[in-house]
Amino acid sequence: MRVSNLLGHRFVVDSREVKTGDVFVAIKGARVDGHDFVNQAVQNGAFAVIVERDLHLSNQIIVPNTIEFLGELAGEIINSAHPKIVGLTGSNGKTTTKEILWNVLNAEIPTFKNEGNLNSEIGLPLSIINSYNGEKILVLEMGQRMVGDIEYLCKFFPPDIGILLNVGSAHVGIAGDLESIFKGKWQIVEKSKQALVNYDDERMRKWNCEKCKYFGTNGGDYTLKGKKFNGKSTLINFCTGGENYFYCLPGYWTKVMTLSVLVAFSVCDMLDIIFNPNSLLEFRALKGRFNVHDYQAGYIIDDSYNASYESFKAGIEEVLLNFPRPYYAVVGAMKELGEYSEYYHRQLSELLENFDGIIVLDNEEESRYINTSNLIFRSPSLEEVTNFLSDRVLKPDFSGTVYFKASRAVELERIVYSILDE
């Protein structure tokens, strides 16, 4: 069987998801080897199986490395269409920026994006193989867990514009240290024809980068000069080339989201495409990313999708600047920090001192390092935390702000949903 015969079929890496006509790719992972489930995939109707060793099947294709096969095939599919590639990475805000950038670009020119958080060496090629339809622009979110991941993805999908949003402590327990994280993410700049990087990060300004343009709040080629919420809409002011641009977007937009709009504004300028903010009139914050809910006379803010120290800091600043007291925070552990876990949780505790009351969901061991003078309740039980909030905080006369944030493993969103459902 030839590889060309596979095009048009859906590729999957989980044998349980195989349907008639699919191509199953056997991935050998650290704990599970997909080759052990090839027979299950065939029984489920797999059209073909991609494997690394001979399993004596009539519909098998043997390759040296199944993960690299995915990257090579996705790269060949893209190369045949000669599109512009916009690659982006960062420690926080990648998916939101990708969605905003896609909305803006797709309004002018057909644009592809990798779905959800399919941004790894497996997920990104799968997204392209299964969904790319020859669009002239690709917006590709690229994730990094280990140093070298970005370089690997850029090998198959070299960006015409590489965007580095920020570099923080996310996954520091896996990547090694902050310097390693920075060097790994900077690879998107090194492997791109042009680059757009964060002026507010002094480390990015220190590198001698002739192909770089800068966005930020303190200076650069594209600057966020102002952001103001008037109760119904968010007014923003961008500046580039000495000219000011003013836009009005409905609803509440955080500073992080507004910077994502600035990135879209910048990319449009770099690609010589019209920036039309009307494409964002219906855009709303992604689920669990600083979703603002009216609750009685106050607010519940769901920022529970994930957490790092830097994203916590940005969210806390947003609450303190724009929402009413009293301030309460329901928080939990930040994961994948390794030997730096105690340090960052103690740093987080200092930030939380600005609130009027802290509730800790203690269902992950790292949260034991969260200790504040304003702690009013902690428990490993989702039900107990929910009941405490309902009985002691969210009373009928509530008029303040409750902010929820933790890593996904904590499942803090279950408390949010329970309260909102009531």
Secondary structure, 3 states (H helix, E strand, C coil): CCHHHHCCCCEECCHHHCCCCCEEECCECCCCEHHHHHHHHHHCCCCEEEECCCCCCCCEEECCCHHHHHHHHHHHHHHCCCCEEEEEECCCCHHHHHHHHHHHHHCCCCEEECCCCCCCCCHHHHHHHHHCCCCCEEEEECCCCCCCHHHHHHHHCCCCEEEECCCCCCCHHHHCCHHHHHHHHHHHHHCCCEEEEECCCHHHHHCCCCCEEEEECCCCCEEEEEEEECCCEEEEEEEECCEEEEEEEECCCCHHHHHHHHHHHHHHHHHCCCCCHHHHCCCCCCCCCCEEEEECCEEEEECCCCCCHHHHHHHHHHHHHHCCCCEEEEECCCCCCHHHHHHHHHHHHHHHCCCCEEEEECCCHHHHHCCCCCEEEEECCHHHHHHHHHHHHCCCCCCCEEEEECCHHHCCHHHHHHHHHC
